[in-house]
Amino acid sequence: MKKIVVFLLVVSLFASLVVGCQSNSNEEQSNVETNIERSIEDLAGNTVIIPPASEINRVLLMGPPLFASYINIVKDTSKLVGVHPNSFKEANPLLLDIIFPEWKNMNSTFLEEKEPNIEEILKLNPDIIFVYGQGHKEALSNINVPIVDFNSKLDGQTWLKKQDKLIRDIFEISEEGFIEKELDAINKMITEAKGTQENVNGQKALIIGVNSGKDISIRGPGAFAHELLKLTLLSDVSEELGVPVANASMEQIYAWNPEIIYLFKGIPAGKYLSNQIENQDWSKVQAFESKRIYDTPKGMMHWGSPNPDTPLALHWMLTKNFPDQFPEDEFQKNMKRYYKENYNIELTQELMDSILYPNKK
């Protein structure tokens, strides 16, 4: 009987050792799997080997369009070691103070006259670098750090959706992307408007990228601005030029005679509407007569570029293009919801006005 008991004890001990070894083996395997490098394809079509999300703690953003999307998706500003300074120039400072209070102290020494400073970049010791364009990527080719290029020839909405997915993949963020849901909702609104709006694509519009007082740079086919006009059911008077960026004379603008003008940068709308721009007489343009010259809002990025606020930009433009069908108060209600759900910010009227009227004193 004693032999049987001893035998059973030995068997039990052996079994527990086997289970323990298997458990340790499974834990080790799990640790290996969570710390393994991954392969992704960036938006430029490059295959990039990146570390697991748990090891990405120092992020360098070298492309101006990328900061707003990073904030929108990742939200963790403690990981940022450097941000392109133009990212802040294109953003609303009041919003920056709320979302990223340290923005004024963020390092930008990694750029010298728009070119990467390799020595300064190495000092930042980034785990990953986000770039926007082949130029920066080539300049960094000898740095042993994963470089992800977000530049592509996709249309603005597709780029936003793919960018959103790529950033989520990099940081292993599993929840559904907010931007895709909101873009789908505004596109549905636009589709429904087509069926009820008599003046679809009938109103002539123009987008001025920059007016320096001397040169007037307009945005045409191939630019995201052109997409904005088309998506919000307007006719782009610059269509005939067939290029994304071109200078236009006042004589050309008189010939086009746009009914609506959107301004991105440079001289503010107030100067146009009071006809106070030297050597430019805007009183001869229909948009001046109807007071339909608008500064483009500025949130976490200028709304004239693809950014997380693009669904709002489209809704805002619809309120200007078709005010009877898209009331301003409904848009503002939607904007408050959007900022609460997307940025966890309760928009005051003051903060909302600073976004919608960036040049208001």
Summary of the structure (lengths in Angstrom):
residues: 361
radius of gyration: 26.4
end to end distance: 97.1
largest distance: 112.7
contacts: 1091
relative contact order: 0.10
helix: 49%
strand: 15%
